[in-house]
């Protein structure tokens, strides 16, 4: 894992992120504005895991990127996602 950077909600995310990840960041931030959430002290943290960006917001929201699908997944705090490697068979 490699630390990337941090930035405040509402500021520009690093332009090196895939477009779909940038759109996911904008979506999360718009949803927070629509809810009237005070995010003035909130920051995003970008780390690189196996050369893939992983973003985490101070409230626990995470955005992960799947380069094979060119897709971003948003996971909200308290929400779980199925682990494709967790096969119970």
Secondary structure, DSSP 8 states (H G I E B T S, - for coil): -EEEEEEETTS---TTS-HHHHHHHHHHHHHHHHHT---TT-EEEEEEETTEEEEEETTS-EEEEETTTTEEEEE-TT-----TT----
